[in-house]
Amino acid sequence: MVKPELTVKDFRKLIELAYLGEWMINAQHDPDFQDEAASSVVEKLLAAHKFPDIGLDAETGEHFIEAEWTQRLYDQYILDYDDHVFWDELTERLAQRDLARERGVEVEQLNRDDDLGELRPLEEHYRTELEEHGLDRLEISPRF
């Protein structure tokens, strides 16, 4: 058995890290497709120490983090993460789309490592555009 030496503050941070990791693994999946091992580890951590902001569900017998704590984690980490991922993915995917069109190939035929020299300027173009104008000038043109 692993028994790390943790202060109460360290243990709270470990709970937050486990909660955020489990959230990343399971948040986008339906309940039928959850990673139960990840959820189990979080449950074990929540059960291991009595904190005032950890509750126990009377029906399921499972521990949970009170809403104020999870809302703080959501506001502090998850929103920021989602925002960065959205803009990074958008710029990368637009650049890949444009390079693929320029070459007359499917995006899947590009190799990010091999094509990085051509992708970076396109990504920077979109990054600058999106930083200056957000989505205001992004348009979807109809295909007829």
N, C-alpha and C positions, 0 to 999 in steps of 0.2 A: 504494500500500500504506500502511496506517495503522501508524504506529510510535509508540505512546504511551510516554512516559517513566515506567516503573514500577519501584518497588523490588521486591525479592524478596517482601516482605510484601504489597505491593500486588498482585503477580501471583498469590500464593496466594489472596488475597481475591477476585480476579477469577475464578479457577478455581471457588471456592466459589459465587460468584454465578451463574456459568454452569451449574454442576452443579445448583444449586437451581432455576434457571429451566427447565432441561431436564427436571428431575424433575417440575415442575409441569405442563409441557406433555405429557409422555409417561407418567407413572406410572399414570394411570387407563386407558390404552389397551392393547389387545392388541398383541403384537409386529407384527402385520400393519398396524397403524394408527399407527405411530410417526411423529413428525415427524423425518425423517432429517436435515433441515437443522440442527435444533437439536442433534441428536446429533453431527453433523459438526463443528460449532463447538466443542463441548466436547472432542472428540477432538483438534482442532487445538491448543487451549490446553494439553491434557495433554501433547502431543508437543513443545510449544515449549520446555519447560524441564525439566531433570532434577531431580526432587524424589525423596527417598528413599521417600516414601509414594505414588508413582505407579508402577504396574507396567505391564508389557507382556505381553499374552496371546500366547503362542507360536503358538497355532493360528490366531487371527484377525488377529494383528498390530496389534490395537487396544490403546490405553492405557486404564488404569482406575485409579481411586482406591482405595487399600487400604481394607479394611473398617473399620479403626479410625477413619479420617478420615470416611468416609461415615456411620458410626454416630454420631459426634459431631455431624455436621450434622443427621442425623435427630433426635437427641435435643434439640439446641439450637434448631432452627428448624422442622422439619417437624411434629413432635408439637404444638408450641405453635400453629402455624398451623392445623393440622387441628382442634385443640380450639376455637380461636376461631371458625373458620368453622362448625363444627358447631352451637355454641350460638347464634351470630348467625342462621344459616339457620333453625334450629328456631324461634326466637322470631318471626322475620319470617314464616315460613310459617304458623305457628299463628295469628298476628294476621290475616294475609290470609284464611285459611280462615274465621275468625270473622266478619270484616267481610263477606265474600262471603255467608255464611249469613244474616247479619243483613239484608242487602239482597235475598236471594233470587236471587243471580246466581252465575255460575261465577267462580272465582278469576281466570281469564284475562281477565275483563271489568273487573277493577280496574286502575286506573292509579296506580302507586306515587306519582308526583309529585302528582297531583291529590288522592289520598286520604291523603296523609301525615299530615294533622291528625287523622284518625280512626285511622290505623294506629299512630301513636306511643304513645298510651295503652295500646293492646292489647299492643304489643310490650313496653312497660315492665312491664305486669302479668305477662307470661310471664317476662321477664328476672328480675324479683324472685322469682317462684315458683321458677324453676329454680336461681337462686343460693342460695336458702334450702333447697331440698329436693332439688335434682338431679332425677333421673328417678323418685324414689321415689313421687310422687303422680300421675305421668302414667299414665293407663290408656287402653287401647283397648277401647271398648265394642263388643259384637257388634251387627251390624245384622241384624235379622230382619224 
